[in-house]
Amino acid sequence: MSQYDAIAHVYDRLNAELDYGAWADFVEANFARHLPARPSLVLDLACGTGSMTHELAARGYDMIGVDRSPEMLSEAYARAGETMPLFLCQDMRSFELYGTVGAVVCCLDSINYLTADGDLERCFSTVHNYLDPDGLFLFDVNTPYKFAHTYGDNAYILEDELDGRSIFCGWQNAFDPSSGLCDFYLTLFEEDDDGRFIRAEETQHERCYTHDALLAALEKTGFAHLDTYADYQFGAPTDTTERWYIAARAIKH
């Protein structure tokens, strides 16, 4: 599981196309659709730099953000405004909270970073433990179609600026369909004050999960699958959908 050591400080610039306002609208629409009342306490699992955490906190939710990377959490702390969520540096497979929460959200294919055998069920079981009875678990994953066709063995170049200095990120993929594992080899070039470029390298890994595997893990850990969506408009997935948004309810007796 990557800790984003090399790219934490430029992560948000490299993902500048993400509309967290629209994503948070979708999260709140799921709350309205699947919960009897607005949750007061929400966990943002694998929160990264806290973009969703802060967005939901600004909308009046009491937020907890959990992430394994100190570097990413440092960025999340630096972005704090009038509201300061509780940030905890913990593993998404075995985190500990002070009590239960009404909803857990896990964004931007963080579930795909659970690559070892048993990781998925350990994570889901921990989420179930800290959800209120009938609490909502909302997460997204990259689909098998995306791993095979968008990732594959393709390479990409991302280019942007940070504080007036250029940043380039070379991104080489290596997807193994037999294991379901995809390696991402990232090379970052960041312009220094004197015009030179500083190079940093990082390797990340994701696992491709089938829809059946995800639903089986949810059922085994005490969840009822509510629905799977293809977009923020609650569209039905197709064979070419690249991201599944999955909603599940914690069943507790």
C-alpha positions in Angstrom: 0.0 0.0 0.0 1.6 3.2 -1.2 2.1 6.1 1.2 2.5 8.7 -1.5 5.8 9.8 -0.1 7.2 11.4 -3.2 4.0 13.1 -4.6 2.0 14.1 -1.5 2.8 17.8 -1.9 1.7 17.8 -5.6 -1.1 15.3 -5.4 -3.9 17.8 -5.6 -2.4 19.6 -8.6 -2.0 16.3 -10.5 -5.6 15.6 -9.8 -6.9 19.1 -10.4 -9.6 17.9 -12.7 -11.5 16.2 -9.9 -14.7 18.1 -8.9 -15.0 17.4 -5.2 -18.0 19.6 -4.9 -20.0 17.5 -7.4 -18.7 14.3 -5.7 -19.8 15.6 -2.3 -23.2 16.3 -3.8 -23.4 12.7 -4.8 -22.3 11.6 -1.3 -25.0 13.7 0.3 -27.6 12.3 -2.2 -26.6 8.8 -1.1 -27.1 9.9 2.5 -30.6 11.1 1.6 -31.4 8.0 -0.4 -30.1 5.3 2.0 -30.2 6.7 5.5 -33.3 7.7 7.6 -31.6 10.9 8.8 -28.5 13.0 8.0 -25.5 11.4 9.7 -23.8 13.8 12.2 -20.4 11.9 12.3 -18.8 10.7 9.1 -15.5 8.9 8.5 -13.5 9.6 5.3 -11.4 6.4 5.0 -8.1 6.7 3.2 -8.7 10.4 3.1 -5.4 11.4 1.5 -4.9 15.2 1.5 -8.4 15.6 2.9 -10.2 17.1 -0.1 -13.5 15.2 0.6 -13.0 15.5 4.4 -12.8 19.3 4.2 -15.6 19.5 1.6 -18.0 17.6 3.9 -16.9 19.4 7.0 -17.7 22.7 5.3 -21.2 21.3 4.8 -21.7 20.8 8.5 -20.6 17.2 9.1 -18.4 16.3 12.0 -15.6 14.6 10.1 -12.9 12.1 10.9 -10.2 11.4 8.3 -8.0 8.3 8.4 -5.0 7.7 6.2 -1.8 5.7 6.4 0.5 8.3 4.9 1.9 11.0 7.3 2.8 13.1 4.2 -0.7 13.1 2.8 -2.2 13.9 6.3 0.3 16.8 6.6 -1.2 18.3 3.4 -4.7 17.7 4.9 -3.8 19.6 8.1 -2.3 22.5 6.1 -5.6 23.0 4.3 -7.7 23.3 7.4 -10.0 26.3 7.5 -12.7 27.3 10.0 -13.4 23.6 10.7 -10.7 21.1 11.7 -11.6 17.5 11.2 -10.0 14.8 13.4 -7.2 13.3 11.3 -5.8 9.9 12.4 -2.7 8.2 10.9 -3.8 4.6 10.7 -4.1 1.6 8.3 -7.5 1.3 6.6 -7.5 -2.4 7.3 -7.2 -2.1 11.1 -8.0 1.5 12.2 -9.5 2.3 15.6 -12.0 5.0 16.4 -13.4 6.3 19.7 -16.9 5.1 18.8 -19.2 4.4 15.8 -20.1 6.7 12.9 -23.2 7.1 10.9 -21.5 6.8 7.5 -18.1 5.8 6.0 -17.0 7.1 2.6 -13.9 5.9 0.8 -13.0 7.8 -2.3 -10.8 7.7 -5.4 -10.3 3.9 -5.7 -8.6 3.6 -2.3 -10.1 0.1 -2.0 -8.1 -1.0 -5.1 -4.9 -0.3 -3.0 -5.9 -3.4 -0.9 -3.7 -5.8 -2.8 -2.9 -8.7 -0.5 -5.1 -11.8 0.1 -7.6 -11.0 2.9 -7.0 -7.3 2.8 -10.5 -6.6 1.4 -12.3 -8.5 4.1 -10.2 -7.1 6.9 -11.0 -3.6 5.7 -14.7 -4.2 5.3 -14.9 -5.9 8.7 -13.2 -3.0 10.4 -15.6 -0.5 8.7 -18.5 -2.7 9.8 -17.3 -2.6 13.4 -17.3 1.2 13.5 -20.6 1.9 11.7 -23.8 2.5 13.5 -26.5 -0.2 13.0 -27.8 0.4 9.4 -25.0 2.9 8.8 -23.9 3.5 5.2 -20.6 2.5 3.6 -20.1 4.3 0.3 -16.9 3.5 -1.8 -15.7 3.5 -5.3 -13.3 1.2 -7.2 -11.7 1.1 -10.6 -13.4 -1.5 -12.8 -11.9 -4.5 -14.6 -12.6 -2.6 -17.9 -10.5 0.3 -16.7 -7.6 -1.9 -15.7 -7.6 -3.7 -19.0 -8.2 -0.8 -21.4 -7.2 2.5 -19.7 -4.3 1.2 -17.5 -3.0 -1.9 -19.3 0.6 -1.3 -20.2 -0.1 2.3 -21.2 2.0 5.4 -20.3 0.9 8.9 -19.5 2.4 12.3 -18.9 0.8 14.7 -16.5 2.0 18.4 -16.6 1.0 21.3 -14.4 2.4 24.1 -12.2 2.7 24.6 -8.5 3.5 28.0 -7.1 4.7 29.1 -10.5 7.0 26.2 -11.0 6.6 23.4 -13.5 5.9 19.8 -12.5 5.9 16.8 -14.7 4.8 13.3 -13.8 5.6 10.3 -16.0 3.2 7.4 -15.3 3.9 3.9 -16.7 1.4 1.1 -16.0 2.0 -2.7 -15.9 -1.2 -4.7 -15.5 -1.1 -8.5 -15.1 -4.6 -9.9 -15.8 -3.7 -13.3 -14.3 -3.0 -11.9 -10.9 -5.2 -8.8 -11.1 -2.4 -6.6 -10.0 -1.4 -3.4 -11.6 1.9 -1.6 -10.9 2.2 2.1 -11.5 5.7 3.5 -11.9 5.7 7.2 -11.3 8.6 9.6 -12.0 8.1 13.2 -10.8 10.2 16.1 -12.1 9.6 19.3 -10.0 11.2 22.7 -10.9 13.5 24.1 -8.2 14.0 27.8 -7.5 17.0 28.0 -9.7 15.3 26.4 -12.7 16.7 22.9 -12.2 14.4 19.9 -12.0 14.4 17.6 -9.0 13.5 14.0 -9.8 11.6 11.6 -7.4 10.3 8.1 -8.1 7.6 6.1 -6.6 5.8 2.8 -7.3 2.2 2.1 -6.5 0.1 -1.0 -6.7 -3.6 -1.7 -7.2 -5.7 -4.8 -7.4 -8.5 -5.3 -9.8 -11.6 -6.7 -8.1 -14.6 -8.1 -9.9 -18.1 -6.9 -8.9 -18.9 -10.4 -7.5 -15.8 -10.4 -5.3 -16.7 -7.1 -3.8 -20.3 -8.2 -3.1 -19.1 -11.5 -1.6 -16.7 -9.6 0.7 -19.5 -7.2 1.8 -21.9 -10.1 2.5 -19.2 -12.0 4.5 -18.4 -9.0 6.7 -22.0 -8.1 7.6 -23.1 -5.7 4.9 -26.2 -5.6 2.7 -25.4 -4.4 -0.8 -27.8 -1.5 -1.7 -26.8 -0.6 -5.2 -23.9 0.0 -7.6 -23.7 3.2 -9.7 -21.7 4.3 -12.7 -21.8 8.0 -12.1 -23.0 10.8 -9.8 -26.4 10.7 -11.4 -27.0 7.1 -10.1 -26.6 5.7 -13.6 -26.5 1.9 -14.1 -23.1 0.4 -14.9 -22.3 -0.9 -18.4 -19.6 -3.1 -19.8 -17.4 0.0 -20.4 -17.9 1.7 -17.0 -14.6 2.7 -15.5 -15.6 3.3 -11.9 -18.2 1.7 -9.7 -19.7 3.6 -6.8 -21.0 1.0 -4.3 -23.4 1.6 -1.4 -23.8 -0.9 1.4 -25.7 -1.0 4.7 -24.1 -2.4 7.9 -26.4 -5.1 9.3 -26.1 -5.5 13.1 -28.4 -7.6 15.3 
